[in-house]
Each structure stands twice: as C-alpha cells, then as structure tokens.
Amino acid sequence: MDALQSVIERGDLAHLALFLWASGTSGLLVWTLKELAACNRRFNDFVTEIARLNAMFRRDGREG
C-alpha cells in the first residue's frame, strides 16, 4: 500500500494506469497462449485418432 500511496501523492496516476493495463494485457496474453497450446494438443489428438481409425478400416477392408 505504501507504493500506491506514493504514486497517488506524486500525481503519477497515468503511470499506474499504464502499468495496470500492461500487466492485465500481459496476463491475458499468457492465458491465451496456454489455451492455444491446449487447443493444438486436443486437435493433434483428434487427428491421431482419425488416422488410427482410417488404418483400422483399411485393414478390415483387405481381410474381408
């Protein structure tokens, strides 16, 4: 709280607002990148399962 009080006393609210905006934006970027990585993993799992299913159907078609 001392840091916040010091900023308020010096009239440096624009710097505080800029810092809060930058912190929030950086946090949102990190969260977005984590979600994107998770989405890519799920999509890769989906494609792998489709390839496995296609291979299974190809094997069944040759035996019958």
Buried (B, 14 or more C-beta within 10 A) or exposed (E): EEEEEEBEEEEEEEEBEEEEEEEEEEEEEEEEEEEEEEEEEEEEEEEEEEEEEEEEEEEEEEEE
